[in-house]
Amino acid sequence: MKKQYTNPEVFKPTLEDEKRVAAELAKLFSSKVAVKLSDGSHVQGEADKLKITK
């Protein structure tokens, strides 16, 4: 198994980045997705209609 190293000083994703990634995942899998963001909220739904819930 390959180890991944991330340096938080180099890249700090914002909530907007996380939401954008969730939308891209939904498009990629062309199905329903549910993603938990770092602030504890959830993004769920299908690619064309994502909703964010706490």
Buried (B, 14 or more C-beta within 10 A) or exposed (E): EEEEEEEEEEEEEEEEEBBEBBBEBBEEEEEEBEBEBEEEBBBBBBBEEBEBEE
